[in-house]
């Protein structure tokens, strides 16, 4: 009714919603100032970041999926039918569905463990004043190899942002679980194995916590 003109028209992702104006053609250099006409450049409706990622890597058929690991971690794929309420019910860039699962903290978790349990302010100051080098992700990974998959039952919950999207836990925080007298002894046994550092990690559980963070 009265508000119809204020509501944008809903279009399909592949629909053309307009054409680039002469003003913008001049502004971005597609036309010289004296030119008054140019090619009609269509503007499509477009899509979102994950939807365009799926399209860009060729994930366009049901059964295909994309894993993206960055500050957050996502996995998503194309579907002909709506997803369950347990995952994000996005639409893809072609007009179908794109069920998506996201964890808020991904690769940044390992950065936090490296800086908090390996280097820390004390070790960084020592590295700056001597030939002792800072621990890197490669070094931490080598140390983590000394521990078995499962980390003797120690689990690292990586909700450091804090909060989580899948499942929807807005108040979730990180935690280290499964500690026992037995696995604490195992966790500290290999701290200095296979390293060439004159300064060990600032925390004796650094190696196993790095592996647990990888697995978590």
Residue pairs with C-beta under 8 A, 6 or more apart in sequence:
11 17
11 45
12 45
12 95
13 44
13 45
13 46
13 47
13 51
13 91
13 92
13 93
13 94
13 95
14 44
14 45
14 94
14 95
15 44
15 45
16 42
16 43
16 44
17 43
17 44
17 45
18 42
18 43
19 40
19 41
19 42
19 43
20 30
20 41
20 42
20 43
22 31
22 36
22 37
22 38
25 31
25 38
25 41
26 32
26 33
26 35
30 38
30 41
31 38
46 52
47 55
47 92
47 93
48 90
50 66
50 68
50 74
50 76
50 90
50 98
50 100
51 90
51 91
51 92
51 93
51 98
52 93
53 66
53 68
54 60
54 66
54 76
54 77
54 78
54 92
54 93
54 98
55 92
55 93
55 94
57 66
58 64
59 65
59 66
59 76
59 77
59 78
60 78
60 94
61 78
62 77
62 78
62 79
62 80
63 77
64 77
64 78
65 75
65 76
65 77
66 74
66 75
66 76
66 77
67 73
67 74
67 75
68 74
68 75
69 106
69 107
70 106
70 107
71 105
71 106
71 107
71 108
72 102
72 103
72 104
72 105
72 106
72 165
73 102
73 103
73 106
73 107
74 100
74 101
74 102
74 103
75 100
75 101
76 90
76 98
76 99
76 100
76 101
77 98
77 99
78 92
78 94
78 96
78 97
78 98
79 96
79 97
79 98
79 99
80 96
80 97
81 97
82 89
82 97
83 89
83 97
83 99
84 99
86 166
86 167
87 99
87 100
87 101
87 166
88 99
88 100
88 101
88 102
88 165
88 166
89 97
89 99
90 97
90 98
90 99
90 100
91 97
91 98
92 98
101 166
102 165
102 166
103 158
103 164
103 165
103 166
104 159
104 161
104 163
104 164
104 165
105 158
105 159
105 160
105 161
105 174
106 158
108 160
109 156
109 158
109 160
109 174
109 213
109 216
110 137
110 140
110 210
110 213
110 214
112 160
113 140
113 206
113 209
113 210
113 213
114 135
114 136
114 137
114 140
114 210
116 203
117 201
117 202
117 203
117 205
117 206
117 209
117 210
118 135
118 139
118 140
118 201
118 202
118 203
118 206
118 210
119 127
119 134
119 135
119 201
119 202
120 202
122 202
123 132
123 134
123 135
123 199
123 201
123 202
124 134
126 132
126 199
127 133
127 134
127 199
130 198
132 197
132 198
132 199
133 197
135 197
135 201
139 195
139 197
140 206
140 207
140 210
141 210
142 194
142 195
143 190
143 191
143 193
143 194
143 195
143 201
143 206
143 207
143 210
144 207
144 208
144 210
144 211
144 214
145 194
145 211
146 190
146 193
146 194
146 207
147 186
147 187
147 190
147 207
147 208
147 211
149 215
150 215
151 183
151 187
151 208
151 211
151 212
151 215
152 182
152 183
152 186
152 187
152 208
153 178
153 180
153 183
154 176
154 177
154 178
154 179
154 183
154 187
154 208
154 209
154 212
155 176
155 177
155 178
155 212
155 215
155 216
156 174
156 175
156 176
156 177
156 209
156 212
156 213
156 215
156 216
157 172
157 174
157 175
157 176
157 177
157 216
158 174
158 213
158 216
159 169
159 172
159 173
159 174
159 175
160 173
160 174
162 171
162 172
162 173
162 174
163 169
163 170
163 171
163 172
164 170
164 172
176 209
176 212
184 205
186 208
187 204
187 205
187 207
187 208
188 204
188 205
190 207
190 208
191 200
191 201
191 204
191 205
191 206
191 207
192 200
201 207
203 209
